[in-house]
Each structure stands twice: as C-alpha cells, then as structure tokens.
C-alpha cells in the first residue's frame, strides 16, 4: 500500500493526522507532500494550524465533511 493510500485511509476514518503521527504510524517524513498529492486527486482535505504547549505551530489535516 502506498503512503498516499495509507494517509487517505486514515483520513477516511474521520481522524485527523499530524506530521508526527504520520511519521510514527506510516513512516511518512513529508506529510505535506502526500497531502498535496491527494489534493491533486480532488480529495477534500482541510488544514488546521495548531499550537503546541511551547508555542510552536504545526499543521493537522482532516477530511472535509467527515
């Protein structure tokens, strides 16, 4: 199964995914690139910018309308 398919399957469950989760679960180092690939296939993915406890920001991705 490709990384794109693993990410898509994850998002279809209604869960969001962060870069750290993608690395731990699927070995995906470049989640933003995989999200871009999926968006090019017309997959409706929403980006949510979050902030951790130390003030650093990161992206979280989820399917729209799920």
N, CA, C and O atoms as a GROMACS GRO file, in nm:
protein
  264
    1UNK      N    1   0.085  -0.118   0.000
    1UNK     CA    2   0.000   0.000   0.000
    1UNK      C    3   0.089   0.124   0.000
    1UNK      O    4   0.187   0.130   0.074
    2UNK      N    5   0.056   0.221  -0.082
    2UNK     CA    6   0.137   0.343  -0.090
    2UNK      C    7   0.112   0.433   0.031
    2UNK      O    8   0.013   0.418   0.102
    3UNK      N    9   0.204   0.526   0.052
    3UNK     CA   10   0.187   0.621   0.160
    3UNK      C   11   0.062   0.705   0.139
    3UNK      O   12  -0.011   0.733   0.234
    4UNK      N   13   0.037   0.744   0.015
    4UNK     CA   14  -0.084   0.822  -0.014
    4UNK      C   15  -0.209   0.744   0.026
    4UNK      O   16  -0.300   0.800   0.086
    5UNK      N   17  -0.213   0.616  -0.006
    5UNK     CA   18  -0.330   0.535   0.027
    5UNK      C   19  -0.343   0.518   0.178
    5UNK      O   20  -0.454   0.520   0.230
    6UNK      N   21  -0.232   0.500   0.248
    6UNK     CA   22  -0.236   0.487   0.393
    6UNK      C   23  -0.291   0.614   0.457
    6UNK      O   24  -0.374   0.608   0.548
    7UNK      N   25  -0.245   0.729   0.409
    7UNK     CA   26  -0.292   0.857   0.463
    7UNK      C   27  -0.440   0.876   0.432
    7UNK      O   28  -0.518   0.917   0.518
    8UNK      N   29  -0.480   0.845   0.310
    8UNK     CA   30  -0.620   0.858   0.271
    8UNK      C   31  -0.709   0.767   0.355
    8UNK      O   32  -0.815   0.810   0.401
    9UNK      N   33  -0.669   0.645   0.375
    9UNK     CA   34  -0.746   0.552   0.458
    9UNK      C   35  -0.760   0.605   0.600
    9UNK      O   36  -0.866   0.594   0.661
   10UNK      N   37  -0.652   0.661   0.653
   10UNK     CA   38  -0.654   0.718   0.787
   10UNK      C   39  -0.755   0.833   0.795
   10UNK      O   40  -0.836   0.839   0.887
   11UNK      N   41  -0.750   0.923   0.698
   11UNK     CA   42  -0.839   1.038   0.698
   11UNK      C   43  -0.985   0.996   0.679
   11UNK      O   44  -1.075   1.059   0.735
   12UNK      N   45  -1.009   0.892   0.602
   12UNK     CA   46  -1.146   0.846   0.578
   12UNK      C   47  -1.212   0.790   0.704
   12UNK      O   48  -1.335   0.777   0.709
   13UNK      N   49  -1.134   0.756   0.806
   13UNK     CA   50  -1.192   0.708   0.931
   13UNK      C   51  -1.249   0.823   1.013
   13UNK      O   52  -1.314   0.801   1.116
   14UNK      N   53  -1.224   0.948   0.968
   14UNK     CA   54  -1.273   1.065   1.040
   14UNK      C   55  -1.171   1.124   1.135
   14UNK      O   56  -1.199   1.224   1.202
   15UNK      N   57  -1.053   1.063   1.142
   15UNK     CA   58  -0.948   1.114   1.230
   15UNK      C   59  -0.865   1.218   1.156
   15UNK      O   60  -0.858   1.219   1.034
   16UNK      N   61  -0.802   1.306   1.235
   16UNK     CA   62  -0.707   1.398   1.174
   16UNK      C   63  -0.569   1.335   1.182
   16UNK      O   64  -0.551   1.231   1.245
   17UNK      N   65  -0.471   1.398   1.117
   17UNK     CA   66  -0.335   1.346   1.120
   17UNK      C   67  -0.237   1.462   1.121
   17UNK      O   68  -0.255   1.562   1.051
   18UNK      N   69  -0.133   1.447   1.201
   18UNK     CA   70  -0.027   1.546   1.210
   18UNK      C   71   0.101   1.486   1.153
   18UNK      O   72   0.110   1.364   1.135
   19UNK      N   73   0.200   1.570   1.124
   19UNK     CA   74   0.326   1.515   1.074
   19UNK      C   75   0.391   1.412   1.168
   19UNK      O   76   0.446   1.313   1.122
   20UNK      N   77   0.383   1.437   1.297
   20UNK     CA   78   0.442   1.343   1.392
   20UNK      C   79   0.368   1.209   1.392
   20UNK      O   80   0.431   1.104   1.399
   21UNK      N   81   0.235   1.213   1.383
   21UNK     CA   82   0.158   1.090   1.373
   21UNK      C   83   0.190   1.014   1.245
   21UNK      O   84   0.205   0.892   1.246
   22UNK      N   85   0.200   1.088   1.134
   22UNK     CA   86   0.229   1.025   1.005
   22UNK      C   87   0.364   0.955   1.008
   22UNK      O   88   0.380   0.846   0.952
   23UNK      N   89   0.460   1.016   1.072
   23UNK     CA   90   0.593   0.955   1.082
   23UNK      C   91   0.586   0.828   1.167
   23UNK      O   92   0.641   0.725   1.128
   24UNK      N   93   0.521   0.836   1.281
   24UNK     CA   94   0.514   0.721   1.371
   24UNK      C   95   0.431   0.606   1.317
   24UNK      O   96   0.469   0.490   1.331
   25UNK      N   97   0.318   0.638   1.256
   25UNK     CA   98   0.226   0.534   1.209
   25UNK      C   99   0.265   0.474   1.074
   25UNK      O  100   0.253   0.354   1.054
   26UNK      N  101   0.312   0.559   0.983
   26UNK     CA  102   0.330   0.515   0.844
   26UNK      C  103   0.470   0.540   0.787
   26UNK      O  104   0.496   0.506   0.672
   27UNK      N  105   0.559   0.598   0.866
   27UNK     CA  106   0.693   0.627   0.818
   27UNK      C  107   0.698   0.738   0.714
   27UNK      O  108   0.790   0.743   0.633
   28UNK      N  109   0.599   0.827   0.717
   28UNK     CA  110   0.590   0.937   0.621
   28UNK      C  111   0.664   1.058   0.678
   28UNK      O  112   0.623   1.115   0.778
   29UNK      N  113   0.773   1.096   0.612
   29UNK     CA  114   0.853   1.211   0.656
   29UNK      C  115   0.797   1.341   0.601
   29UNK      O  116   0.812   1.446   0.664
   30UNK      N  117   0.733   1.337   0.485
   30UNK     CA  118   0.686   1.459   0.419
   30UNK      C  119   0.534   1.454   0.402
   30UNK      O  120   0.483   1.439   0.291
   31UNK      N  121   0.463   1.467   0.514
   31UNK     CA  122   0.318   1.459   0.510
   31UNK      C  123   0.258   1.566   0.420
   31UNK      O  124   0.163   1.537   0.347
   32UNK      N  125   0.309   1.687   0.423
   32UNK     CA  126   0.254   1.795   0.340
   32UNK      C  127   0.260   1.758   0.192
   32UNK      O  128   0.169   1.792   0.116
   33UNK      N  129   0.364   1.690   0.150
   33UNK     CA  130   0.376   1.648   0.010
   33UNK      C  131   0.271   1.541  -0.023
   33UNK      O  132   0.212   1.544  -0.131
   34UNK      N  133   0.248   1.450   0.069
   34UNK     CA  134   0.145   1.347   0.047
   34UNK      C  135   0.005   1.410   0.043
   34UNK      O  136  -0.079   1.370  -0.037
   35UNK      N  137  -0.019   1.509   0.129
   35UNK     CA  138  -0.147   1.580   0.129
   35UNK      C  139  -0.165   1.652  -0.004
   35UNK      O  140  -0.274   1.652  -0.060
   36UNK      N  141  -0.059   1.714  -0.053
   36UNK     CA  142  -0.065   1.782  -0.182
   36UNK      C  143  -0.099   1.684  -0.294
   36UNK      O  144  -0.181   1.714  -0.381
   37UNK      N  145  -0.038   1.566  -0.292
   37UNK     CA  146  -0.070   1.463  -0.392
   37UNK      C  147  -0.219   1.428  -0.388
   37UNK      O  148  -0.283   1.417  -0.492
   38UNK      N  149  -0.272   1.411  -0.268
   38UNK     CA  150  -0.414   1.375  -0.254
   38UNK      C  151  -0.505   1.488  -0.301
   38UNK      O  152  -0.608   1.463  -0.363
   39UNK      N  153  -0.468   1.610  -0.271
   39UNK     CA  154  -0.549   1.725  -0.316
   39UNK      C  155  -0.551   1.734  -0.468
   39UNK      O  156  -0.652   1.773  -0.527
   40UNK      N  157  -0.441   1.698  -0.532
   40UNK     CA  158  -0.437   1.697  -0.678
   40UNK      C  159  -0.532   1.592  -0.736
   40UNK      O  160  -0.571   1.601  -0.852
   41UNK      N  161  -0.568   1.494  -0.655
   41UNK     CA  162  -0.665   1.391  -0.695
   41UNK      C  163  -0.806   1.431  -0.651
   41UNK      O  164  -0.897   1.347  -0.648
   42UNK      N  165  -0.824   1.558  -0.616
   42UNK     CA  166  -0.953   1.615  -0.574
   42UNK      C  167  -1.006   1.557  -0.444
   42UNK      O  168  -1.128   1.549  -0.425
   43UNK      N  169  -0.917   1.518  -0.354
   43UNK     CA  170  -0.959   1.474  -0.221
   43UNK      C  171  -0.974   1.601  -0.136
   43UNK      O  172  -0.879   1.678  -0.124
   44UNK      N  173  -1.092   1.622  -0.076
   44UNK     CA  174  -1.116   1.744   0.002
   44UNK      C  175  -1.053   1.735   0.141
   44UNK      O  176  -1.112   1.678   0.233
   45UNK      N  177  -0.934   1.792   0.156
   45UNK     CA  178  -0.862   1.787   0.283
   45UNK      C  179  -0.849   1.928   0.337
   45UNK      O  180  -0.811   2.021   0.266
   46UNK      N  181  -0.880   1.942   0.464
   46UNK     CA  182  -0.874   2.071   0.533
   46UNK      C  183  -0.747   2.077   0.618
   46UNK      O  184  -0.709   1.978   0.680
   47UNK      N  185  -0.683   2.193   0.620
   47UNK     CA  186  -0.565   2.215   0.704
   47UNK      C  187  -0.606   2.298   0.825
   47UNK      O  188  -0.671   2.401   0.812
   48UNK      N  189  -0.567   2.251   0.942
   48UNK     CA  190  -0.589   2.324   1.066
   48UNK      C  191  -0.453   2.352   1.127
   48UNK      O  192  -0.375   2.259   1.150
   49UNK      N  193  -0.423   2.478   1.154
   49UNK     CA  194  -0.297   2.515   1.216
   49UNK      C  195  -0.317   2.511   1.367
   49UNK      O  196  -0.408   2.574   1.421
   50UNK      N  197  -0.230   2.436   1.434
   50UNK     CA  198  -0.239   2.421   1.580
   50UNK      C  199  -0.111   2.472   1.644
   50UNK      O  200  -0.010   2.493   1.577
   51UNK      N  201  -0.118   2.492   1.774
   51UNK     CA  202  -0.002   2.538   1.851
   51UNK      C  203   0.020   2.440   1.966
   51UNK      O  204  -0.074   2.402   2.035
   52UNK      N  205   0.147   2.399   1.985
   52UNK     CA  206   0.176   2.306   2.094
   52UNK      C  207   0.196   2.384   2.224
   52UNK      O  208   0.182   2.506   2.227
   53UNK      N  209   0.228   2.315   2.331
   53UNK     CA  210   0.243   2.376   2.462
   53UNK      C  211   0.359   2.473   2.473
   53UNK      O  212   0.364   2.552   2.568
   54UNK      N  213   0.452   2.469   2.378
   54UNK     CA  214   0.566   2.559   2.382
   54UNK      C  215   0.555   2.673   2.280
   54UNK      O  216   0.651   2.746   2.258
   55UNK      N  217   0.437   2.687   2.220
   55UNK     CA  218   0.413   2.796   2.128
   55UNK      C  219   0.452   2.770   1.983
   55UNK      O  220   0.444   2.862   1.901
   56UNK      N  221   0.494   2.649   1.951
   56UNK     CA  222   0.530   2.616   1.812
   56UNK      C  223   0.404   2.576   1.736
   56UNK      O  224   0.315   2.511   1.791
   57UNK      N  225   0.399   2.614   1.610
   57UNK     CA  226   0.282   2.581   1.529
   57UNK      C  227   0.312   2.462   1.438
   57UNK      O  228   0.426   2.437   1.399
   58UNK      N  229   0.207   2.388   1.406
   58UNK     CA  230   0.216   2.275   1.316
   58UNK      C  231   0.081   2.256   1.249
   58UNK      O  232  -0.021   2.306   1.296
   59UNK      N  233   0.081   2.182   1.140
   59UNK     CA  234  -0.043   2.159   1.065
   59UNK      C  235  -0.104   2.025   1.105
   59UNK      O  236  -0.034   1.929   1.134
   60UNK      N  237  -0.234   2.022   1.106
   60UNK     CA  238  -0.310   1.900   1.124
   60UNK      C  239  -0.405   1.893   1.005
   60UNK      O  240  -0.462   1.994   0.964
   61UNK      N  241  -0.423   1.775   0.950
   61UNK     CA  242  -0.506   1.760   0.831
   61UNK      C  243  -0.623   1.668   0.860
   61UNK      O  244  -0.611   1.570   0.934
   62UNK      N  245  -0.739   1.702   0.800
   62UNK     CA  246  -0.856   1.617   0.814
   62UNK      C  247  -0.940   1.627   0.688
   62UNK      O  248  -0.928   1.723   0.611
   63UNK      N  249  -1.024   1.528   0.668
   63UNK     CA  250  -1.114   1.530   0.553
   63UNK      C  251  -1.225   1.630   0.581
   63UNK      O  252  -1.275   1.640   0.693
   64UNK      N  253  -1.262   1.704   0.479
   64UNK     CA  254  -1.375   1.796   0.491
   64UNK      C  255  -1.504   1.713   0.487
   64UNK      O  256  -1.512   1.612   0.418
   65UNK      N  257  -1.603   1.758   0.563
   65UNK     CA  258  -1.736   1.694   0.564
   65UNK      C  259  -1.733   1.550   0.611
   65UNK      O  260  -1.814   1.469   0.565
   66UNK      N  261  -1.643   1.516   0.701
   66UNK     CA  262  -1.640   1.379   0.755
   66UNK      C  263  -1.678   1.385   0.899
   66UNK      O  264  -1.682   1.281   0.966
   0.00000   0.00000   0.00000
